[in-house]
Amino acid sequence: MKSPHRSSNWTIFCVLIAIGLAIAYFVFAMLAMGECLPRDGSVEMQTCDAVKRREFWLYPCLVGALLIVATWAQIRGAVWGRMIGLICGVAAAMLLVLIEAILD
C-alpha cells in the first residue's frame, strides 16, 4: 500500500512543475516579443533573426532537459528535484544567456 506521505510528495512536485512551466511560458513569451528592428534586410537584421530562431528551439529544449532532471531527482527521492522543477523556466533563461554569450 502506498504511503500518503509519498503521494503528497508527488502532488507537491506536480504543483511546483506547473508553476515552473507557467514561469517558462512567460519567459518564452518575452523572448517572442523581442523583434529585430529595423526590418530592412540588412546583415544585422538577418543575424538577429538567426539568433531569435536559435532561441526559439534552444529555450524549450533547455526547459525540457531541466524537467527531465527534476523528475529523475524526484524519483530518486532528492528534495532538490522540486526546486529544479520550480525554477526550470528561470534556470533555462540563464543557461540560454550563457550559451548565447559563449556562441557570440
Secondary structure, DSSP 8 states (H G I E B T S, - for coil): ---HHHHHHHHHHHHHHHHHHHHHHHHHHHHHH---S--S--HHHHHHHHHHHHHHHHHHHHHHHHHHHHHHHHHHT-THHHHHHHHHHHHHHHHHHHHHHHH-
